């Protein structure tokens, strides 16, 4: 995974080195690598450009880092072997495709709640994306090639605990 920061740096996950490498837009290295976590897989820049979110495949976690200093800002637990991550357009929610547990984890960045959602019919979830205008998550299932849609029930408010 990789992402561009607002400071013009390209952050690249070196999964098997357990590091994030930073490059300028000409492709030249910037500073020493960041020791991210075990098996960093995917990176995304928050809509406000003030945080880079990293999925850590071996740690069952997400890590938030400063795009300016690389400093660790926050850690949150998710399902087993998180692969792809997505951030809602308003930045409030972060979701992960949890490959080995066939779940989708959702973190509410405002109140810190998280929910690991079992997904009926899923067999190794690998991709995840947010609908641009409402709380709806799309996920892809690796072994059975299914597109799955997750959203709160109409009779209850969005619940993340």
URCORFEN-V961059 format. One record per backbone hydrogen bond with DSSP energy under -1.0 kcal/mol. NH is the residue of the N-H (numbers start at 0). CO is the residue of the C=O. E is the energy in kcal/mol with one decimal. If there is no record, write none. Layout:
# URCORFEN-V961059
nh->NH co->CO e->E
nh->NH co->CO e->E
This chain:
# URCORFEN-V961059
nh->2 co->10 e->-1.9
nh->4 co->8 e->-2.8
nh->7 co->4 e->-1.7
nh->9 co->22 e->-2.9
nh->10 co->2 e->-3.1
nh->11 co->20 e->-2.8
nh->12 co->0 e->-2.9
nh->13 co->18 e->-2.9
nh->14 co->12 e->-1.0
nh->16 co->13 e->-1.2
nh->17 co->13 e->-1.0
nh->18 co->13 e->-1.5
nh->19 co->33 e->-2.3
nh->20 co->11 e->-2.8
nh->22 co->9 e->-2.0
nh->23 co->27 e->-2.6
nh->26 co->23 e->-2.2
nh->29 co->21 e->-2.8
nh->33 co->19 e->-2.8
nh->35 co->33 e->-1.2
nh->40 co->54 e->-3.1
nh->43 co->52 e->-1.9
nh->45 co->50 e->-2.9
nh->48 co->45 e->-2.2
nh->51 co->64 e->-2.7
nh->52 co->43 e->-3.2
nh->53 co->62 e->-2.6
nh->54 co->41 e->-2.4
nh->55 co->60 e->-2.7
nh->56 co->38 e->-2.4
nh->57 co->37 e->-1.4
nh->60 co->55 e->-1.2
nh->61 co->75 e->-2.5
nh->62 co->53 e->-2.2
nh->63 co->73 e->-2.6
nh->64 co->51 e->-2.5
nh->65 co->70 e->-2.3
nh->69 co->65 e->-1.9
nh->72 co->63 e->-3.4
nh->73 co->63 e->-1.3
nh->75 co->61 e->-2.0
nh->77 co->59 e->-2.3
nh->82 co->96 e->-3.2
nh->83 co->125 e->-1.0
nh->85 co->94 e->-2.3
nh->87 co->92 e->-2.8
nh->90 co->87 e->-1.9
nh->93 co->106 e->-1.9
nh->94 co->85 e->-2.7
nh->95 co->104 e->-2.0
nh->96 co->83 e->-2.5
nh->97 co->102 e->-2.5
nh->98 co->80 e->-2.0
nh->98 co->96 e->-1.0
nh->99 co->79 e->-1.1
nh->100 co->79 e->-1.2
nh->101 co->97 e->-1.0
nh->102 co->97 e->-1.3
nh->103 co->116 e->-2.0
nh->104 co->95 e->-1.4
nh->105 co->114 e->-2.7
nh->106 co->93 e->-3.0
nh->107 co->112 e->-3.3
nh->108 co->91 e->-3.7
nh->111 co->107 e->-1.9
nh->114 co->105 e->-2.2
nh->116 co->103 e->-2.8
nh->118 co->101 e->-1.0
nh->121 co->118 e->-2.1
nh->125 co->139 e->-2.5
nh->128 co->137 e->-2.2
nh->130 co->135 e->-2.7
nh->135 co->133 e->-2.0
nh->136 co->149 e->-3.1
nh->137 co->128 e->-3.1
nh->138 co->147 e->-2.5
nh->139 co->126 e->-1.8
nh->140 co->145 e->-2.6
nh->141 co->123 e->-3.5
nh->142 co->122 e->-2.4
nh->147 co->138 e->-3.4
nh->149 co->136 e->-3.1
nh->155 co->152 e->-1.4
